[in-house]
């Protein structure tokens, strides 16, 4: 039996590069628990304007819960959220949208049987003839084309049903919908999941262009190669709090991998010893 | 098959045509069109049925015969397009047939027992139909009971109400003024005209209005629709109400024509043909896909087969057997073609 090894405390977060210059989103001590499980134990994070921030962490580290709180899907038990310096409280996804936070869910939330432009305008359709709500399809198509051109996405057929699109095209539609109405902050949950290398490259370029246009982004991804290509800064979330805050150029894939692997080994050891205690 | 991918406009990229075909004997565009039209199968078999019965019988094209066929077709068409709204939501309304029978019975009861003028009785009856749809819808979306079960229960409930209150006696209906009667179902072509008008209205609602788009979105991906802020529960309840009202309306029209009513008629026998019409027309049971035109042709097909088998003197014993085989074969072709079409588009 392995002796119960003491778990070393997580490393204190190193000071971030140049915090506070033009911070668009900031959180202070966000906590959330589900029954006995503590998902978040005080998350302090900030996002600068036009920056792409990557969230790294094992399954169950709290990344998803944190993002769900930021997009208004869940409410925190305690802690504060500031958007452009003003404290905000989100009770629904609508509240978050109202201050310019949009989310691209991992399942993309598209209707496969509807066309590209119908999905882009879903529940924000352009209509005529007053309350009857007759769809102005031509106006929607033109605007959709204009917008997709703006963000430099080439979609050959706006009338194609989303079901017939490739994964990359679907992702582009979902991102386009999220940013169409002047989103300031975009939350992307695994934007490159289940995508080939070529399509990943296209989505990465889209993200970089949006970032250059001033959209600030938080990206969740398990693939370090993706994150290093996409992000300016990385936050490592371990056991419900941010343990590392570093600029991408100050770290490496190897260093991050080593960090995650050693943390995993410690937990595994702790887990095994706990199991040992049970069986003995 | 190659497929257009997301390309970025670094350099102007010529738009890639979304389909690449050209193998096979038929010109690719024709083949593509046939395979992609969900109504293709039902149109083909309807034409075949007309040709077959035109050869086998002498009087299928006589005006009198066509007028009888359209009277049979009216309720199938109207309840069928109502069910399209249900099927596109991945729901079903099995009580629509009983509503079709109960609505005229409400009219009779309100007129005969409550002393209401016929016109007012009709309006009141339609309001009751809307209330039935509202009940179906609320139980489905609020209490989470599958609509198949909710509406099956409603069908028995309504049947029971009519039997209890009428004590199972046949009733003569009020006679209306002649113009009214002609417009409201008494005229030979009234059923067809009303059927086409209602089908056109529902087609427009589904394909060209915001509400229709929300119906399709709700049926296609309920979670995505909800995340986009569409009130999915309210959309569903409205559809339940529409089905009930149109079914009740065509029922009232039919009874004005038939003059007498039999409380023993059973709605479940009536609702199945419209559902079959919608499904063989190309509407998917799984939601998100609907075709009102297909339902129209499906209803036409069922009426022609029914009429044709009657005219050719097929024994009633063979009738259901043949109809069953036809439906099964049609649906197998439809499903297989659908799979092929999806592969073709990718």
Boltz contact constraints between the chains, C-beta under 6 A:
constraints:
  - contact:
      token1: [A, 109]
      token2: [B, 224]
      max_distance: 6.0
  - contact:
      token1: [A, 109]
      token2: [B, 227]
      max_distance: 6.0
  - contact:
      token1: [A, 110]
      token2: [B, 224]
      max_distance: 6.0
  - contact:
      token1: [A, 111]
      token2: [B, 217]
      max_distance: 6.0
  - contact:
      token1: [A, 111]
      token2: [B, 220]
      max_distance: 6.0
  - contact:
      token1: [A, 111]
      token2: [B, 221]
      max_distance: 6.0
  - contact:
      token1: [A, 111]
      token2: [B, 224]
      max_distance: 6.0
  - contact:
      token1: [A, 113]
      token2: [B, 220]
      max_distance: 6.0
  - contact:
      token1: [A, 113]
      token2: [B, 288]
      max_distance: 6.0
  - contact:
      token1: [A, 113]
      token2: [B, 289]
      max_distance: 6.0
  - contact:
      token1: [A, 122]
      token2: [B, 228]
      max_distance: 6.0
  - contact:
      token1: [A, 123]
      token2: [B, 228]
      max_distance: 6.0
  - contact:
      token1: [A, 123]
      token2: [B, 229]
      max_distance: 6.0
  - contact:
      token1: [A, 123]
      token2: [B, 230]
      max_distance: 6.0
  - contact:
      token1: [A, 125]
      token2: [B, 210]
      max_distance: 6.0
  - contact:
      token1: [A, 127]
      token2: [B, 210]
      max_distance: 6.0
  - contact:
      token1: [A, 133]
      token2: [B, 209]
      max_distance: 6.0
  - contact:
      token1: [A, 133]
      token2: [B, 210]
      max_distance: 6.0
  - contact:
      token1: [A, 134]
      token2: [B, 208]
      max_distance: 6.0
  - contact:
      token1: [A, 134]
      token2: [B, 209]
      max_distance: 6.0
  - contact:
      token1: [A, 135]
      token2: [B, 208]
      max_distance: 6.0
  - contact:
      token1: [A, 152]
      token2: [B, 8]
      max_distance: 6.0
  - contact:
      token1: [A, 152]
      token2: [B, 9]
      max_distance: 6.0
  - contact:
      token1: [A, 154]
      token2: [B, 7]
      max_distance: 6.0
  - contact:
      token1: [A, 154]
      token2: [B, 9]
      max_distance: 6.0
  - contact:
      token1: [A, 154]
      token2: [B, 13]
      max_distance: 6.0
  - contact:
      token1: [A, 156]
      token2: [B, 4]
      max_distance: 6.0
  - contact:
      token1: [A, 156]
      token2: [B, 15]
      max_distance: 6.0
  - contact:
      token1: [A, 156]
      token2: [B, 16]
      max_distance: 6.0
  - contact:
      token1: [A, 156]
      token2: [B, 18]
      max_distance: 6.0
  - contact:
      token1: [A, 157]
      token2: [B, 18]
      max_distance: 6.0
  - contact:
      token1: [A, 160]
      token2: [B, 18]
      max_distance: 6.0
  - contact:
      token1: [A, 164]
      token2: [B, 345]
      max_distance: 6.0
  - contact:
      token1: [A, 166]
      token2: [B, 5]
      max_distance: 6.0
  - contact:
      token1: [A, 168]
      token2: [B, 6]
      max_distance: 6.0
  - contact:
      token1: [A, 169]
      token2: [B, 6]
      max_distance: 6.0
  - contact:
      token1: [A, 172]
      token2: [B, 6]
      max_distance: 6.0
  - contact:
      token1: [A, 202]
      token2: [B, 6]
      max_distance: 6.0
  - contact:
      token1: [A, 205]
      token2: [B, 8]
      max_distance: 6.0
